[in-house]
């Protein structure tokens, strides 16, 4: 351990005595690690935001049924273009035919965008969501202040609503209590009974500008010919797949689909959406791996050349050490330590630069950043491996020098 520490100190002294050469030597490593830290930090921050936004919309404790499944091409969409709209009859079918031990609640909802007004203040293009009475059973709905609409209010179509945190803030500010105030949604009056907790934003788009109203009121404003979306909550989250099977059988039965016919609806969970998102970001990682690999190979070759030059410059020193009793393993350990320390020097600089770049981008764009400890360890660890691999040949060459011949060199 002591010899290793001494070797590291000697390596650091060599780096400091030739600062410019050392910096230019590890430039490839700096570029590689900077790329790793910056891109991974931005992707991790974006992943966290996207996951939270999806869970806020879809809910982690339920699955969703829509008119169309998720399609990845025009050809796939053409096959499902004729799918019938999802209606309240589908919701009733799932309630009627599904095992109550598996399915706890079924909610129908529809979304649109409209103007919300309070006195002389208004918000255009705000998300308006109409829901059925079972919505109270889903975790994606909450009321930080006030309360949620009751199932009775929803079923009877009373003009009440729950608004998002930013909707309340923009209409009422911090001085006026929004509860029990009357607002207009597309000219129709609604009484606010609750305000949802703050959810934040995704890529600069607020997740807190919305209003939730009874589905019948939504149809009165936006029309009833829109396709619904159904959310189904399993009684036990561990039984989500059997619950999905139950819902599928219930819908197929209600729609009179024959055994050989495919499903004419889409069914997926929040994990399905996240998997699609992650498959899209995998392309970014693939490009990153290529850039990093190329930079590390170039950096490793430069380090090997510099270490070979160092062996030539320090031939007499190596010969003197061997003449005084240094073993081949001691010489190899010294040169390998210098190579690894030099390479990790670039890794540390790259880590700092990558973090600074990630947070600089985050501060001027809506893309969030989050530095993960494993990415820092990965970046520095890779540079240590590069230093070890590309420093092996110079170290072996130094260890194989004949001490007498080495001492004769000028």
PyMOL commands that set and color helices and strands:
alter all, ss='L'
color gray80, all
select helices_A, chain A and resi 2-17+19-25+27-58+74-80+88-97+133-137+151-155+165-172+215-222+237-254+270-313+315-323+328-364+373-390+392-399+403-408
alter helices_A, ss='H'
color red, helices_A
select strands_A, chain A and resi 63-66+103-118+121-131+145-146+160-163+182-185+188-195+201-202+205-206+210-214+229-234+266-269
alter strands_A, ss='S'
color yellow, strands_A
deselect
rebuild
show_as cartoon
